[in-house]
Amino acid sequence: AKRAGGRKTKDPNAPKRAMSAFFFWMQENRDKLKKPGMGVADVAKAAGAEWGKITDKVKWEKKAEEDKKRYEKESSAYKEGNNAGKVTKKVAKK
């Protein structure tokens, strides 16, 4: 199914994408970086600068690898039509 803009609509039953190591780190450190009056873009810029300074990223890279495995497993199950444990599709009422 396509939307008015020509792009495909996202299937709500599709598994969520795997998060990168940066996003796992960001979850833990967002509150430390965020200051009053900072917009989302400002927080992201500050986070990117801090992430670049970190030398030992093993902890978050491991989490990202585990999440990638989860995504691949859920994605293959979804593609096979075996989306057990996921939200079922809503049927349009006629």
N, C-alpha and C positions, 0 to 999 in steps of 0.2 A: 504494500500500500504506500502511496506517495502523498506527501503533504502538498499544499498549494505552492510552496517555494521550489518544488521539484526534488527535494531531498526525501529519502525514505524516513518513515516514522520509526522510532526506536521501539523495539519489542520490550514491554515491561517485564517479561519473563526471562529475558537474557541475563546471564550472570554479570555481576559488576566486574569491571576491569581490575587488573592487579595494580596495586599501588607501588610506586617507586620508593627507593630507599630515602630519597629526599622528602617524600610526603610522610613517611613514617616518622622521620626526624622532626618534620614540621608539626606533626600532631603533638609531640612531646614538648616542643619549644615555642610554640606560637604565643603563649601567654607571656613568656619572658621577653619576646621581641616586640610585642604589641604595646604601644604607648597611646595615651589619649590623643585623639585627633588624627591618628594615622588611618589612612584608607587601606583597602585590601591590597592595592598595587604597592603601596609604600611598605606594608608588612612583607609582601613577597620579595621586594627588592632587598630589604634588610635581611631576610632569611637567606636569599641567594648569596649575599655577601658572607654571611656567617658560615653557610654550608661549604663555601669555597675554602674557608680557613681550616676546616676540620680535616685532620689527617687520618684518624682511625674511624672509618665508617663501617666496620665489619658488623657491628650490632644491627644497624638498619639494613645493610645489604642482605643479611641473613633473613630478616623479617620479609624483605621484598622477595627473596627467592622462594620462601615458604608461601607467600601470597600468590606468586606466579604459578606455583604448582597447584594451588587451590583453584585458581582461575582456569588453568588448562584442564583440570579434572572436571570442573563444573561446565566448562565450555564444550568439552567432548560429549558429556552426558546430555547437554542441551541440544547439541547438533544431532544426536541420535534420537532425540524426542523423548528421552528419559529424564525429564526435569523434575525428579522426585524431590520434595522438600522446597520447591519453589512455588511462587504465587501462580495460581492457574489463570489462564486467559479469561478475560471477561467476554461473555457472549452478548452480542448486540441484540437488544430486544426489538421485536418487530411489531 
